[in-house]
Amino acid sequence: MYSLPSVIKIKKGKAVGMSKTPENYEEYIAQQVRMIGENPECANAYYNLGVHYMERGRYREAAELFEEAIANSARAFEACVNLGYIYFKMGDLEKVVEANKRAVEMEPRYARGYANLGFAYLQLSRTDEAVEALEKAIELNPEMPQAWSNLINAYLQKDDLDRAVEAGVKLVGFAPGFALGHNNLGYAYFLKNDFERAVEHVDRALELGFGVHPEFLRQLEPYRKK
């Protein structure tokens, strides 16, 4: 699960609310264009326009704007993460890795960058690197559900079922409403032949609205109490 920054930034370090009316939004975009015209090295304006295009699926234009933001600021680590998301949508996982490496080089305490790096390594089956990156993300932010969930999968890739279960138990302990965590923990228990707990967590995932894989549900059926 790739994670993005959740706010559009106008001034460094500050998030601002914005009316959602089309007129005001167009005015906001025009403001960013004017800021670039007045200061061609304004990284924040490039970043904000990049978010605008990214949200509309105009990924190539957004990528160019994020690259401009990065070129004009040594602290544009959120632009790097957004760039990684664009490469993820384009299916280029190696560039996802590259973008998030740039993010954590700019900000070594940026947990989201390490979490996304771990996710990309996991997709590439570079499991040891995935575990290292995800553990670093969790060290920096111990309550990041997506990182814990991906860590479960990384341990499963390594056939380390005990650590997969341990990670899953910790995850649902602090995030009991995180459906994907229950699903992944249920699968880890299933592989350990602890079918009662597997059913328990899969059913909780279903209750929370998660679409558990039909084949996994079929495999669990014999272990349900009649």
C-alpha positions as CSV (number, residue, x, y, z in Angstrom):
1,M,0.0,0.0,0.0
2,Y,1.6,3.2,-1.2
3,S,1.2,6.2,1.1
4,L,1.1,9.8,0.1
5,P,1.3,13.1,2.0
6,S,-2.2,14.1,2.9
7,V,-2.1,17.9,2.5
8,I,-1.3,20.5,-0.1
9,K,1.3,22.9,1.3
10,I,1.1,26.6,0.6
11,K,3.8,27.8,3.0
12,K,6.6,25.7,4.3
13,G,5.6,23.6,7.3
14,K,1.9,24.8,7.2
15,A,-1.2,23.3,5.8
16,V,-4.1,25.5,5.0
17,G,-7.8,24.8,4.4
18,M,-9.3,25.7,1.1
19,S,-12.9,26.1,-0.1
20,K,-13.9,23.3,-2.6
21,T,-15.8,25.6,-4.9
22,P,-14.5,25.4,-8.5
23,E,-14.1,29.2,-8.6
24,N,-11.9,29.3,-5.6
25,Y,-9.9,26.3,-6.7
26,E,-9.2,27.9,-10.1
27,E,-8.1,31.0,-8.3
28,Y,-5.8,29.0,-6.1
29,I,-4.2,27.3,-9.2
30,A,-3.8,30.7,-10.9
31,Q,-2.1,31.9,-7.8
32,Q,0.5,29.1,-8.0
33,V,1.1,30.0,-11.7
34,R,1.6,33.6,-10.8
35,M,4.0,32.7,-8.0
36,I,6.1,30.7,-10.5
37,G,6.1,33.7,-12.9
38,E,7.3,36.0,-10.2
39,N,9.8,33.5,-8.8
40,P,10.8,30.7,-11.1
41,E,12.5,28.9,-8.3
42,C,9.4,28.7,-6.0
43,A,9.5,25.0,-5.0
44,N,6.2,25.2,-3.1
45,A,4.3,26.5,-6.2
46,Y,5.7,23.7,-8.4
47,Y,4.7,21.2,-5.7
48,N,1.2,22.5,-5.4
49,L,0.6,22.4,-9.1
50,G,2.1,18.9,-9.2
51,V,-0.5,17.8,-6.7
52,H,-3.2,19.4,-8.8
53,Y,-2.2,17.5,-11.9
54,M,-1.6,14.3,-10.0
55,E,-5.1,14.3,-8.5
56,R,-6.5,14.5,-12.0
57,G,-4.4,11.7,-13.4
58,R,-2.2,13.9,-15.5
59,Y,0.9,12.1,-14.3
60,R,3.5,13.2,-16.8
61,E,2.8,16.9,-16.2
62,A,2.7,16.3,-12.5
63,A,6.1,14.5,-12.6
64,E,7.7,17.4,-14.4
65,L,6.4,19.8,-11.7
66,F,7.6,17.6,-8.9
67,E,11.0,17.4,-10.5
68,E,11.1,21.2,-10.6
69,A,10.2,21.4,-7.0
70,I,13.0,18.9,-6.1
71,A,15.5,20.8,-8.2
72,N,14.7,24.0,-6.4
73,S,14.6,22.8,-2.8
74,A,16.8,20.6,-0.8
75,R,13.8,19.8,1.4
76,A,11.3,18.7,-1.2
77,F,11.0,15.2,0.2
78,E,7.2,15.1,-0.1
79,A,7.6,15.9,-3.8
80,C,9.8,12.8,-4.1
81,V,7.1,10.6,-2.4
82,N,4.5,11.9,-4.8
83,L,6.9,11.3,-7.7
84,G,7.2,7.7,-6.4
85,Y,3.4,7.4,-6.5
86,I,3.3,8.5,-10.1
87,Y,6.0,5.9,-11.0
88,F,3.9,3.3,-9.1
89,K,0.9,4.1,-11.2
90,M,3.0,3.8,-14.3
91,G,4.2,0.4,-13.1
92,D,7.9,1.4,-12.8
93,L,8.9,0.0,-9.4
94,E,12.6,0.7,-9.8
95,K,11.8,4.4,-10.2
96,V,9.5,4.1,-7.1
97,V,12.6,2.9,-5.2
98,E,14.7,5.7,-6.6
99,A,12.2,8.4,-5.7
100,N,11.7,7.3,-2.2
101,K,15.5,6.9,-1.7
102,R,15.8,10.5,-2.6
103,A,13.0,11.4,-0.1
104,V,14.8,9.7,2.9
105,E,18.2,11.2,1.8
106,M,16.6,14.6,2.1
107,E,14.8,13.8,5.4
108,P,16.3,10.7,7.1
109,R,13.5,10.8,9.7
110,Y,10.7,10.6,7.1
111,A,8.9,7.4,8.1
112,R,6.5,7.5,5.1
113,G,9.5,7.5,2.7
114,Y,10.9,4.3,4.3
115,A,7.4,2.7,4.3
116,N,7.0,3.3,0.6
117,L,10.5,2.1,-0.1
118,G,9.7,-1.1,1.8
119,F,6.5,-1.5,-0.2
120,A,8.4,-1.1,-3.5
121,Y,11.1,-3.6,-2.4
122,L,8.3,-6.0,-1.4
123,Q,6.7,-5.8,-4.8
124,L,10.1,-6.5,-6.4
125,S,10.7,-9.5,-4.1
126,R,13.7,-7.8,-2.6
127,T,12.6,-9.1,0.7
128,D,15.6,-8.4,3.0
129,E,15.7,-4.8,1.8
130,A,11.9,-4.5,2.3
131,V,12.2,-5.7,5.9
132,E,15.0,-3.3,6.6
133,A,13.1,-0.3,5.2
134,L,9.8,-1.2,6.9
135,E,11.5,-1.7,10.2
136,K,13.1,1.7,9.9
137,A,9.7,3.2,9.1
138,I,8.2,1.6,12.2
139,E,11.2,2.7,14.3
140,L,10.4,6.3,13.3
141,N,6.6,6.0,13.5
142,P,5.6,2.9,15.6
143,E,1.9,3.4,14.7
144,M,1.9,3.3,10.9
145,P,-0.6,0.5,10.0
146,Q,0.4,0.2,6.4
147,A,4.1,-0.3,7.3
148,W,3.2,-3.1,9.8
149,S,0.9,-4.7,7.3
150,N,3.6,-4.8,4.6
151,L,6.1,-6.1,7.2
152,I,3.8,-9.1,7.8
153,N,3.9,-9.8,4.1
154,A,7.7,-9.4,4.0
155,Y,8.1,-11.9,6.8
156,L,5.8,-14.3,5.0
157,Q,8.0,-13.9,1.9
158,K,10.9,-15.0,4.1
159,D,8.9,-17.9,5.5
160,D,9.4,-16.4,8.9
161,L,5.9,-17.2,10.2
162,D,6.6,-16.5,13.9
163,R,7.7,-12.9,13.1
164,A,4.8,-12.4,10.7
165,V,2.4,-13.3,13.5
166,E,4.2,-11.2,16.0
167,A,4.0,-8.2,13.7
168,G,0.3,-8.8,13.0
169,V,-0.6,-9.1,16.7
170,K,1.2,-5.8,17.3
171,L,-0.7,-4.2,14.4
172,V,-4.2,-5.2,15.4
173,G,-3.4,-4.3,19.0
174,F,-3.0,-0.6,18.2
175,A,-5.2,-0.5,15.1
176,P,-8.0,-3.0,15.8
177,G,-10.1,-1.4,13.0
178,F,-7.5,-1.9,10.3
179,A,-9.1,-4.6,8.2
180,L,-6.1,-5.4,6.0
181,G,-4.1,-6.1,9.2
182,H,-6.6,-8.7,10.3
183,N,-6.6,-10.3,6.9
184,N,-2.8,-10.6,6.8
185,L,-2.6,-11.8,10.3
186,G,-5.3,-14.4,9.6
187,Y,-3.2,-15.6,6.6
188,A,-0.1,-15.9,8.8
189,Y,-2.0,-18.0,11.4
190,F,-3.4,-20.1,8.5
191,L,0.1,-20.9,7.3
192,K,1.1,-21.8,10.9
193,N,-1.9,-24.2,11.0
194,D,-3.6,-22.2,13.7
195,F,-6.9,-22.3,12.0
196,E,-9.1,-21.1,14.8
197,R,-7.2,-17.8,15.0
198,A,-7.1,-17.6,11.2
199,V,-10.8,-17.8,11.0
200,E,-11.2,-15.3,13.9
201,H,-9.1,-12.6,12.2
202,V,-10.4,-13.2,8.7
203,D,-14.0,-12.9,9.9
204,R,-13.0,-9.6,11.6
205,A,-11.6,-8.4,8.3
206,L,-14.9,-9.3,6.7
207,E,-16.8,-7.4,9.4
208,L,-14.7,-4.3,8.7
209,G,-15.6,-4.5,5.0
210,F,-12.4,-6.0,3.6
211,G,-12.7,-8.1,0.5
212,V,-11.0,-11.3,1.5
213,H,-9.8,-13.4,-1.4
214,P,-12.5,-16.0,-2.3
215,E,-10.0,-18.8,-2.5
216,F,-8.7,-18.1,1.0
217,L,-12.2,-18.2,2.3
218,R,-12.8,-21.5,0.6
219,Q,-9.6,-22.9,2.2
220,L,-10.8,-21.8,5.6
221,E,-14.3,-23.3,5.3
222,P,-13.4,-26.8,6.6
223,Y,-12.1,-25.2,9.8
224,R,-15.2,-23.3,10.7
225,K,-17.2,-24.5,13.6
226,K,-20.5,-26.1,12.4
